[in-house]
Amino acid sequence: MRIAMIGAGYVGLVSGACFADFGHDVICVDKDETKIAALHRGEIPIYEPGLDELVASNVKSKRLDFTTDLTRSVAEADAVFIAVGTPSRRGDGHADLSYVRAAARAIATAVSGFTVVVTKSTVPVGTGDEVERIIRETNPEADVVVVSNPEFLREGAAIRDFKFPDRVVVGTSDERGRKVMSDIYRPLSLNQAPLMFTSRRTAEMIKYAANAFLATKITFINEIADLSEKVGADVQEIARGIGLDNRIGTKFLHAGPGFGGSCFPKDTRALIKIAQDHNVQIRIVEAVLAVNESRKRAMARKVSYALGGTLRGKTIAVLGLTFKPDTDDMREAPSIPLITGLLDMGARVRAYDPAGMDQARLELPTIEYTEDAYDCAKGADAVVIVTEWVQFRALDLDRLKQTMKQPVVVDLRNIYRPEDMAAAGFVYESVGRGEASGEG
């Protein structure tokens, strides 16, 4: 199958490389000449474990290529995937569909013969209808079927998610489109991945509903964590206790500083706007977004509390800047409002992240960046663990304590045990583990 992937960003590049690994001929199209030139040199513009090897092997096998030439790529394709960005529109929170519309117009002028046009980007309900309308108006002779195929990739685990998915959702009522999509995803049949066919609008809604529900689970356990601190309970044991219920499950029940990234904040905002446009109130999702934003800002106060209520003149070492480990993505990262709050309270901030510092400098240009965790902690009044990178899970506690000015650790990801930190001589604050559970 010949596939053209419009957009060589996170979703497009991962999807294109995985499709090529399935044996399809894939060409990733992007108007950014610098990005395409870098990809031709073997340079991957994003940090995703295993992606560089996957891209290199499929380029070598001549199943994967990159270009700025959309016209030729689309004309030769059996299926064209739209994988462009849909960021929150500035000012109102709606998804910005300008890139999707532009891609639809460009595809319409280039398409040749029967082609399936697949929306891979996360888009509001009804966007597939709009893409089809644009193509029909631009080129009435185009023989196309427009399909929705939302992505469910987790940054840091995207390749495994693509190759071993919980489900593949395909929105189409056209038999020709259904056959092409079945052929594209046939290699997954060996893994018995469920291929779910539904209507186009339902497929679009599934993506938003899934992200909103997962965001709700995170926000729920964070509020339970706040209550646990007050009543002397341990939120990690609570999460395990409720997660063992098969109706609930253990995933996304890890208390922390709030969710961030490229999906949950953007998609919950967009879902709220979709509901408002249809005069529907979704109060749970509205509350989830509000609570999450408030929580990220509150983390600076937690650090201040650990240091006696004042941060003025104090040096704070922040370990982890990206919104989650195994990515360089700083979009909506909890570290941003945390560090902003620390600076507003008069603190001096030093930071280290294994992959995200280049991106972080664009968001937080005034703080100091360091070479490793111990360099970051040198002379610090407190260390704050913000992102649970594996590099931070087994720090040499004696070395850490010796390099710090004060032995204070604020662990916003609960990666250490309170008793171990107390034995090592640290003042230790974590999330949702109250005094009665052994935490001071």
Buried (B, 14 or more C-beta within 10 A) or exposed (E): BBBBBBBBBBBBBBBBBBBBBBEBBBBBBBBBEEBBEBBEEEEBBBBBBBBBEBBBBBBEEEBBBBBBEBBBBBBBBBBBBBBBBBEBBEEEBBBBBEBBBBBBBBBBBBBEEEBBBBBBBBBBBBBBEBBBEBBBEBBEEBEBBBBBBBBBBEBBBBBBBBBEBEEBBBBBEBEEBBEBBEBBBEBBEEEEBEBEBBEBBBBBBBBBBBBBEBBBBBBBBBBBBBEBBEEEBBBBEBBEEBBEEEEEEEEBBBBBBBBBBBBBBBBBBBBBBBBBEEEEEBEEBBEBBEBBBEBBBBBBBBBBEBBEEEBEEBBBBBBBBBBBBBBBBBBBBBBBBBBBBBBEBEBBBBBBBBBBBEBBBEBBEEBEBBEEBBEBBBEBBBBBBBBBBEBBEEBEBEEBBEBBBBBBBBBBBBBBBBEEBBEBEBBBBBBBBBEEBEBE
